[in-house]
Amino acid sequence: MLRLSPKNETSSVWCQLYFDRLLYLRFRPEGEMAARLLIRSAVRAATTCRAAPCPALTRGMAAGGIPTDEEQATGLEKIVMKAAQQGADPYSMLKPKEYAGSKADPHLVPSITTKRIVGCVCEEDNTAVVWFWLQQGDAQRCPSCGSHYKLVPHELPH
């Protein structure tokens, strides 16, 4: 069957329907008058669809472009984004700073209580974890490797 490929998709569907019906009626003896009527309707529909295309959605663009994440953020997400811009880490989401682990520069372990259990992987390729309690006060050593850890008070952000 004859298929048209108009410039936009909305008119292509209508044109295909009209012309399919037109071909059906055209080859029947009683359908010549109906075919003329369908030709006029098809031309009218095709020109109307092409003359008045659907306007694109421009709601976001009308206000100066697509809004950024900072403009759209609300609630807890906005609080976290503002804290990240100021360099703070309110929910300890970032990787902790690395320390030497010596007595002068111990690993800092945040805690909301006066003691916390700590796990130390003493060697890089070690598969066992050495667990020990860390008390508030001076830095304490890992019983296996001798790395120093110090408990620091931490307040929850909420």
C-alpha positions as CSV (number, residue, x, y, z in Angstrom):
1,M,0.0,0.0,0.0
2,L,1.0,3.6,-0.5
3,R,2.5,5.1,2.6
4,L,3.3,8.8,3.1
5,S,6.0,10.1,5.3
6,P,5.0,13.6,6.3
7,K,7.3,15.9,8.3
8,N,5.7,15.3,11.7
9,E,4.3,12.2,13.3
10,T,0.8,13.5,14.2
11,S,0.0,14.2,10.5
12,S,1.6,10.9,9.4
13,V,-0.9,8.8,11.3
14,W,-3.9,10.7,9.9
15,C,-2.5,10.7,6.4
16,Q,-1.9,7.0,6.4
17,L,-5.4,6.3,7.6
18,Y,-6.9,8.6,5.0
19,F,-4.9,7.2,2.1
20,D,-5.4,3.6,3.1
21,R,-9.2,4.2,3.1
22,L,-8.8,6.1,-0.2
23,L,-7.1,3.2,-1.9
24,Y,-9.7,0.9,-0.6
25,L,-12.5,3.0,-2.0
26,R,-10.8,4.1,-5.2
27,F,-10.6,0.6,-6.6
28,R,-14.3,-0.1,-6.1
29,P,-16.7,1.2,-8.7
30,E,-19.1,2.8,-6.2
31,G,-16.4,4.4,-4.2
32,E,-15.1,7.1,-6.6
33,M,-17.2,9.9,-5.1
34,A,-16.2,8.9,-1.6
35,A,-12.6,8.8,-2.7
36,R,-12.8,12.5,-3.9
37,L,-14.2,13.5,-0.5
38,L,-11.4,11.6,1.3
39,I,-8.8,13.3,-0.8
40,R,-10.1,16.7,0.1
41,S,-10.2,15.7,3.8
42,A,-6.7,14.2,3.7
43,V,-5.2,17.3,2.2
44,R,-7.0,19.5,4.6
45,A,-5.9,17.4,7.6
46,A,-2.3,17.2,6.4
47,T,-2.0,21.0,5.8
48,T,-3.6,21.8,9.1
49,C,-1.3,19.5,11.1
50,R,1.8,20.9,9.4
51,A,0.6,24.5,9.7
52,A,0.0,24.3,13.4
53,P,2.5,22.0,15.1
54,C,2.1,21.3,18.8
55,P,4.1,23.7,20.9
56,A,7.0,22.2,22.8
57,L,6.8,22.1,26.6
58,T,8.8,25.1,27.8
59,R,7.8,25.4,31.5
60,G,11.3,24.7,32.8
61,M,12.9,26.8,30.2
62,A,10.7,29.9,30.7
63,A,12.1,30.6,34.1
64,G,15.7,30.7,32.8
65,G,16.6,27.1,32.1
66,I,16.4,23.8,33.8
67,P,16.7,24.2,37.6
68,T,19.9,22.9,39.3
69,D,20.0,20.3,42.1
70,E,20.6,23.1,44.6
71,E,17.4,25.0,43.4
72,Q,15.3,21.8,43.6
73,A,16.6,20.3,46.9
74,T,14.3,20.4,49.9
75,G,14.4,19.2,53.5
76,L,17.2,16.9,54.6
77,E,18.8,16.9,51.1
78,K,19.1,20.7,51.1
79,I,20.7,20.6,54.6
80,V,23.3,18.1,53.5
81,M,24.1,20.0,50.3
82,K,24.6,23.3,52.2
83,A,26.8,21.6,54.7
84,A,28.9,20.0,51.9
85,Q,29.3,23.4,50.3
86,Q,30.6,24.8,53.6
87,G,33.0,21.8,53.9
88,A,31.2,20.1,56.7
89,D,30.3,16.4,56.7
90,P,27.1,16.3,58.9
91,Y,26.4,12.6,58.5
92,S,30.0,11.2,58.1
93,M,29.3,10.3,54.5
94,L,32.8,11.1,53.3
95,K,35.9,9.0,53.7
96,P,37.6,9.7,57.0
97,K,41.0,11.5,57.0
98,E,44.0,9.3,57.2
99,Y,46.3,9.5,60.2
100,A,49.7,8.0,60.8
101,G,48.5,5.9,63.7
102,S,51.4,7.0,65.9
103,K,51.1,8.2,69.5
104,A,51.5,11.8,68.3
105,D,49.0,11.4,65.4
106,P,46.5,8.7,66.4
107,H,43.5,7.5,64.3
108,L,40.5,9.5,65.5
109,V,37.4,7.5,66.2
110,P,34.1,9.5,66.7
111,S,31.6,8.3,69.3
112,I,28.5,9.5,71.0
113,T,29.4,7.5,74.1
114,T,32.5,7.2,76.4
115,K,33.6,3.9,74.8
116,R,33.4,2.1,71.4
117,I,34.4,-1.2,70.0
118,V,37.1,-0.8,67.2
119,G,38.2,-3.2,64.5
120,C,41.8,-3.0,63.3
121,V,43.0,-4.8,60.1
122,C,46.6,-4.8,61.1
123,E,48.1,-5.6,57.7
124,E,46.8,-4.6,54.3
125,D,46.4,-8.2,53.1
126,N,45.2,-9.6,56.4
127,T,41.9,-11.3,56.5
128,A,41.4,-11.3,60.3
129,V,40.1,-8.3,62.2
130,V,41.4,-7.5,65.7
131,W,38.6,-6.2,67.8
132,F,39.1,-4.2,71.0
133,W,37.4,-1.6,73.2
134,L,38.4,2.0,73.0
135,Q,37.9,4.1,76.0
136,Q,37.6,8.0,76.1
137,G,40.8,9.6,77.2
138,D,44.4,9.2,76.0
139,A,45.2,7.3,72.7
140,Q,45.3,3.5,73.0
141,R,47.2,0.9,71.1
142,C,46.0,-2.0,69.0
143,P,47.0,-5.2,70.9
144,S,48.3,-6.8,67.7
145,C,50.0,-4.2,65.5
146,G,50.6,-1.2,67.9
147,S,48.6,1.4,65.9
148,H,47.2,4.2,68.1
149,Y,43.5,5.1,68.3
150,K,41.8,7.9,70.1
151,L,38.1,8.3,70.9
152,V,36.7,11.8,70.2
153,P,33.2,13.0,71.1
154,H,30.8,13.3,68.2
155,E,27.3,15.0,68.3
156,L,24.6,13.8,66.0
157,P,23.5,16.5,63.5
158,H,19.8,16.4,64.3
